[in-house]
Amino acid sequence: MFHERVALMLGPRLSFRLLRLWWWIWRPVLAGVRVLIIDDGQVMLVRHTYRRGWFLPGGILARGETVEDGARREAREETGLELHVLELLGVYTSLARNLTDHVMVFIARPGPTVGEPDHEIAEARWFPADNLPPGVDPSVPRRLAEFRRGARGLVDRW
């Protein structure tokens, strides 16, 4: 994709800053996915090369891509994992940073490892769901709490 080539040329941090500037100017409506990959009380989190903290794997949908295909692609690109059956946890809206961002969050069990995380990912690791690392994004414990409550198909703010 074009933005991946630009990111490789400019470096991930500068690319992310330019993307945020573009969002500020054009105020786009974005659709993205995140995946809560759970296995035996552990949750898969990723740390990006261009921003601080630990996050659920995910990203922006590509043009013409279904949300399920996007969730599977992002999980594979960011963790190297294929996913078993996906279940929708919820649809969330964020209005931060001068953009409208709709995020579909899925629950999945990990399938086989089919590759390595891509260049955007500094680290992908399993953590105990009840002992998250310092610097975890605030959305992660909220999504875990919703998962534990048995919530499904939520529509809420990020």
VOGUDO-33744 format. One line per 3 residues: number of its first residue (from 0); for each residue x, y, z of N, C-alpha, C. Coordinates in Angstrom, 1 decimal, m for minus. Layout:
// residues N
NUM> X,Y,Z,X,Y,Z,X,Y,Z; ...
//
This chain:
// residues 158
0> 0.8,m1.2,0.0,0.0,0.0,0.0,0.9,1.2,0.0; 0.3,2.3,m0.5,1.1,3.6,m0.6,1.6,4.1,0.7; 0.7,4.1,1.8,1.1,4.6,3.1,2.2,3.8,3.7
3> 2.3,2.5,3.4,3.4,1.7,4.0,4.7,2.0,3.3; 4.7,2.3,2.0,5.9,2.7,1.3,6.4,4.0,1.8; 5.5,5.0,2.1,5.9,6.3,2.6,6.4,6.1,4.0
6> 5.8,5.3,4.8,6.3,5.0,6.2,7.7,4.5,6.2; 8.0,3.6,5.3,9.4,3.0,5.2,10.4,4.1,4.8; 10.0,5.0,3.9,10.9,6.0,3.5,11.1,7.1,4.6
9> 10.1,7.5,5.3,10.2,8.6,6.2,10.5,8.1,7.7; 10.3,6.9,7.9,10.4,6.4,9.3,9.1,6.4,10.0; 8.8,5.4,10.9,7.5,5.3,11.4,7.0,6.5,12.3
12> 7.9,7.1,13.1,7.4,8.2,13.9,7.0,9.4,13.1; 7.9,9.8,12.1,7.5,10.9,11.3,6.3,10.7,10.5; 6.2,9.4,10.0,5.0,9.1,9.2,3.7,9.2,10.0
15> 3.8,8.7,11.3,2.6,8.8,12.2,2.3,10.3,12.5; 3.2,11.1,12.6,3.0,12.6,12.9,2.3,13.2,11.7; 2.8,12.9,10.5,2.2,13.4,9.3,0.8,12.9,9.1
18> 0.6,11.7,9.4,m0.8,11.1,9.3,m1.7,11.9,10.3; m1.3,12.1,11.5,m2.1,12.9,12.4,m2.4,14.3,11.9; m1.4,15.0,11.3,m1.6,16.3,10.7,m2.7,16.2,9.6
21> m2.6,15.2,8.8,m3.6,15.0,7.7,m4.9,14.8,8.3; m5.1,14.0,9.4,m6.3,13.8,10.1,m6.9,15.2,10.6; m6.0,16.0,11.1,m6.4,17.3,11.7,m6.9,18.2,10.6
24> m6.3,18.2,9.4,m6.7,19.1,8.3,m8.0,18.6,7.7; m8.1,17.3,7.4,m9.2,16.7,6.6,m10.3,16.2,7.4; m10.1,15.9,8.7,m11.1,15.3,9.6,m11.8,14.1,9.0
27> m11.1,13.1,8.6,m11.8,11.9,8.0,m12.6,11.1,8.9; m13.5,10.3,8.4,m14.2,9.3,9.1,m13.5,8.0,8.8; m13.0,7.3,9.8,m12.2,6.1,9.7,m12.9,4.9,10.2
30> m12.7,3.7,9.6,m13.2,2.5,10.1,m12.0,1.6,10.4; m11.9,1.0,11.6,m10.8,0.2,12.0,m11.3,m1.0,12.8; m10.3,m1.9,13.1,m10.6,m3.1,13.8,m9.5,m3.2,14.9
33> m9.9,m3.9,16.0,m8.9,m4.3,17.0,m9.4,m5.8,17.4; m8.4,m6.5,17.8,m8.7,m7.9,18.2,m8.2,m8.2,19.6; m9.1,m8.7,20.4,m8.8,m9.2,21.7,m8.5,m10.7,21.6
36> m7.2,m11.0,21.5,m6.8,m12.4,21.3,m6.5,m13.0,22.7; m7.3,m14.0,23.1,m7.3,m14.5,24.4,m6.9,m16.0,24.3; m6.0,m16.5,25.2,m5.7,m17.9,25.2,m5.3,m18.2,26.6
39> m6.0,m19.1,27.3,m5.7,m19.6,28.6,m5.3,m18.5,29.6; m6.2,m17.5,29.7,m6.0,m16.4,30.6,m4.9,m15.4,30.2; m4.4,m15.5,29.0,m3.4,m14.6,28.5,m4.0,m13.7,27.4
42> m3.5,m12.5,27.2,m4.0,m11.6,26.2,m2.8,m11.2,25.3; m2.9,m11.2,24.0,m1.9,m10.7,23.1,m1.9,m9.2,23.0; m0.8,m8.5,23.3,m0.7,m7.1,23.1,0.5,m6.8,22.2
45> 0.4,m5.6,21.5,1.5,m5.2,20.7,2.0,m3.8,21.1; 3.3,m3.6,20.8,3.9,m2.3,21.1,4.4,m1.8,19.7; 3.9,m0.6,19.3,4.3,m0.1,17.9,5.7,0.6,18.0
48> 6.2,0.7,16.8,7.5,1.5,16.7,7.3,3.0,16.7; 6.1,3.4,16.5,5.8,4.9,16.3,5.0,5.5,17.4; 4.6,4.8,18.4,3.9,5.3,19.5,4.1,4.5,20.8
51> 3.9,5.2,21.9,4.2,4.5,23.2,3.0,3.7,23.7; 3.3,2.6,24.4,2.3,1.9,25.1,2.0,0.5,24.4; 1.2,m0.2,25.1,0.7,m1.6,24.6,m0.7,m1.5,24.2
54> m1.0,m2.1,23.1,m2.4,m2.0,22.5,m2.8,m3.4,22.0; m4.1,m3.5,21.8,m4.7,m4.7,21.1,m4.2,m4.6,19.7; m3.9,m5.7,19.0,m3.6,m5.7,17.6,m4.8,m5.1,16.8
57> m4.4,m4.4,15.8,m5.5,m3.8,14.9,m5.0,m2.7,14.1; m5.9,m2.1,13.3,m5.6,m1.0,12.5,m6.8,m0.6,11.6; m6.5,0.3,10.6,m7.5,0.8,9.7,m7.8,m0.2,8.6
60> m9.1,m0.3,8.3,m9.5,m1.2,7.2,m9.0,m0.6,5.8; m8.6,m1.6,5.0,m8.2,m1.2,3.6,m9.5,m1.0,2.8; m9.4,m0.2,1.7,m10.5,0.0,0.9,m11.0,m1.3,0.3
63> m12.3,m1.6,0.4,m12.9,m2.8,m0.1,m12.7,m4.0,0.8; m12.2,m3.8,2.0,m12.0,m5.0,2.9,m13.1,m5.1,3.9; m13.6,m6.3,4.1,m14.6,m6.5,5.1,m13.9,m6.4,6.5
66> m14.8,m6.2,7.5,m14.2,m6.0,8.9,m13.6,m7.4,9.4; m14.2,m8.5,9.0,m13.6,m9.8,9.4,m12.2,m10.0,8.7; m12.2,m9.7,7.4,m10.9,m9.8,6.7,m9.8,m8.9,7.3
69> m10.3,m7.6,7.6,m9.3,m6.7,8.2,m8.8,m7.1,9.5; m9.7,m7.7,10.4,m9.3,m8.1,11.7,m8.2,m9.3,11.5; m8.5,m10.2,10.6,m7.6,m11.3,10.4,m6.3,m10.8,9.8
72> m6.3,m9.9,8.9,m5.1,m9.4,8.3,m4.3,m8.6,9.3; m4.9,m7.7,10.1,m4.1,m7.0,11.1,m3.5,m7.9,12.2; m4.3,m8.9,12.6,m3.7,m9.8,13.6,m2.5,m10.6,13.0
75> m2.6,m11.0,11.8,m1.5,m11.7,11.1,m0.3,m10.8,10.9; m0.5,m9.5,10.5,0.6,m8.6,10.3,1.2,m8.2,11.6; 0.5,m8.0,12.6,1.0,m7.4,13.9,1.5,m8.5,14.8
78> 1.0,m9.7,14.7,1.4,m10.8,15.7,2.0,m12.0,15.0; 1.7,m12.2,13.7,2.1,m13.4,13.1,1.1,m14.6,13.3; 0.0,m14.3,13.9,m1.0,m15.4,14.2,m2.1,m15.4,13.3
81> m2.6,m16.6,12.9,m3.9,m16.7,12.3,m4.9,m16.8,13.4; m6.1,m16.5,13.1,m7.1,m16.5,14.2,m8.2,m17.6,13.9; m8.7,m18.1,15.0,m9.8,m19.0,15.0,m11.1,m18.1,14.9
84> m12.2,m18.7,15.1,m13.5,m18.0,15.0,m13.5,m16.6,15.7; m13.9,m15.6,15.0,m14.1,m14.3,15.5,m15.5,m14.0,16.0; m15.6,m13.3,17.1,m16.9,m12.9,17.7,m16.8,m11.4,17.9
87> m17.8,m10.7,17.6,m17.8,m9.3,17.8,m18.1,m8.9,19.2; m17.1,m8.2,19.8,m17.3,m7.7,21.2,m18.1,m6.4,21.2; m17.8,m5.5,20.2,m18.5,m4.3,20.2,m18.0,m3.4,19.1
90> m18.8,m2.3,18.9,m18.4,m1.2,17.9,m18.3,0.0,18.7; m17.2,0.7,18.6,m16.9,1.9,19.4,m16.6,3.1,18.6; m16.9,4.2,19.1,m16.6,5.5,18.4,m15.7,6.3,19.2
93> m14.6,6.8,18.5,m13.7,7.8,19.2,m13.8,9.1,18.4; m13.9,10.2,19.1,m13.9,11.5,18.4,m12.6,12.3,18.8; m11.6,11.6,19.2,m10.3,12.3,19.6,m9.5,12.7,18.4
96> m8.6,13.6,18.6,m7.6,14.0,17.6,m8.2,14.5,16.3; m9.4,15.2,16.4,m10.1,15.8,15.2,m10.5,14.8,14.1; m10.8,13.6,14.5,m11.3,12.6,13.5,m12.4,11.8,14.1
99> m13.2,11.2,13.3,m14.2,10.3,13.7,m13.7,8.9,13.4; m13.6,8.1,14.4,m13.0,6.8,14.3,m13.9,5.7,14.8; m14.4,4.8,13.9,m15.3,3.7,14.3,m14.4,2.5,14.4
102> m14.4,1.8,15.6,m13.6,0.7,15.7,m14.4,m0.5,16.1; m14.3,m1.6,15.3,m15.0,m2.9,15.6,m14.0,m3.7,16.3; m14.3,m4.2,17.5,m13.4,m5.0,18.4,m14.0,m6.4,18.4
105> m13.1,m7.3,18.0,m13.4,m8.8,17.9,m12.7,m9.5,19.0; m13.3,m10.6,19.4,m12.7,m11.6,20.3,m12.2,m12.8,19.5; m11.0,m13.3,19.7,m10.6,m14.4,19.0,m9.7,m15.3,19.8
108> m9.6,m16.6,19.4,m8.6,m17.5,20.0,m7.5,m17.6,18.9; m6.3,m17.7,19.4,m5.2,m17.8,18.4,m5.2,m19.1,17.7; m4.8,m19.0,16.4,m4.6,m20.2,15.6,m3.1,m20.4,15.5
111> m2.6,m21.0,14.4,m1.2,m21.2,14.3,m0.4,m20.0,14.0; 0.9,m19.9,14.3,1.8,m18.8,14.0,2.2,m19.1,12.6; 2.0,m18.0,11.7,2.3,m18.1,10.3,3.4,m17.2,9.8
114> 3.9,m16.3,10.7,4.9,m15.4,10.3,5.4,m14.6,11.5; 6.0,m13.5,11.2,6.6,m12.6,12.2,5.8,m11.3,12.2; 5.8,m10.5,13.3,5.2,m9.2,13.2,5.9,m8.3,12.2
117> 5.2,m7.4,11.5,5.8,m6.6,10.5,6.6,m5.4,11.1; 7.1,m4.5,10.2,8.0,m3.5,10.6,7.4,m2.4,11.6; 6.0,m2.3,11.6,5.4,m1.4,12.5,5.4,m1.8,14.0
120> 5.7,m3.1,14.2,5.6,m3.6,15.6,7.0,m3.9,16.2; 7.2,m3.2,17.3,8.5,m3.4,18.0,8.4,m4.7,18.8; 7.2,m5.1,19.3,7.1,m6.2,20.1,5.7,m6.7,20.2
123> 5.5,m8.0,20.1,4.2,m8.6,20.3,4.4,m9.7,21.4; 3.6,m9.6,22.5,3.8,m10.5,23.6,2.4,m10.9,24.3; 2.4,m12.0,24.9,1.3,m12.5,25.7,1.5,m11.9,27.1
126> 0.4,m11.5,27.7,0.4,m11.0,29.1,m0.7,m11.7,29.9; m0.6,m11.9,31.2,m1.7,m12.4,31.9,m2.8,m11.3,31.9; m4.0,m11.7,31.6,m5.1,m10.7,31.5,m5.4,m10.0,32.8
129> m5.0,m10.5,33.9,m5.2,m9.9,35.2,m3.9,m9.2,35.7; m2.9,m9.1,34.8,m1.6,m8.5,35.2,m1.0,m7.8,34.0; m1.6,m6.7,33.5,m1.2,m6.0,32.3,0.0,m5.2,32.5
132> 0.8,m5.0,31.5,2.1,m4.3,31.6,1.9,m2.8,31.9; 2.9,m2.1,32.4,2.8,m0.7,32.6,2.7,0.0,31.2; 2.0,1.0,31.0,1.9,1.7,29.8,0.8,1.1,28.8
135> 0.0,0.2,29.3,m1.0,m0.3,28.5,m2.1,0.8,28.2; m2.6,0.8,27.0,m3.6,1.8,26.6,m4.8,1.6,27.4; m5.5,2.6,27.9,m6.6,2.5,28.8,m7.8,1.7,28.2
138> m7.9,1.6,26.9,m9.0,0.8,26.3,m8.8,m0.7,26.5; m7.6,m1.1,26.7,m7.4,m2.6,26.9,m8.1,m3.1,28.2; m7.9,m2.6,29.4,m8.6,m3.1,30.5,m10.1,m2.9,30.4
141> m10.6,m1.9,29.7,m12.0,m1.7,29.5,m12.6,m2.9,28.6; m11.9,m3.2,27.5,m12.3,m4.3,26.7,m12.3,m5.6,27.4; m11.2,m5.8,28.2,m11.2,m7.1,29.0,m12.3,m7.2,30.0
144> m12.6,m6.1,30.7,m13.8,m6.1,31.6,m15.1,m6.4,30.9; m15.3,m5.8,29.7,m16.5,m6.1,29.0,m16.5,m7.6,28.6; m15.4,m8.1,28.1,m15.3,m9.5,27.8,m15.7,m10.4,29.0
147> m15.1,m10.1,30.1,m15.4,m10.9,31.3,m16.8,m10.9,31.8; m17.5,m9.7,31.6,m18.9,m9.6,31.9,m19.8,m10.3,30.9; m19.2,m10.8,29.8,m20.0,m11.5,28.8,m20.7,m10.6,27.8
150> m20.3,m9.3,27.8,m20.9,m8.3,26.9,m20.5,m8.7,25.5; m21.5,m8.6,24.6,m21.3,m8.8,23.2,m22.1,m7.8,22.4; m21.6,m7.4,21.2,m22.4,m6.5,20.4,m22.6,m5.1,20.9
153> m21.7,m4.7,21.8,m21.8,m3.3,22.4,m21.7,m2.2,21.4; m22.3,m1.1,21.6,m22.1,0.1,20.8,m21.8,1.1,21.9; m20.6,1.7,21.8,m20.1,2.6,22.9,m19.1,3.5,22.4
156> m18.6,4.4,23.3,m17.5,5.3,23.0,m16.2,4.6,23.4; m15.2,4.9,22.6,m13.9,4.3,22.8,m13.3,4.6,24.2
//
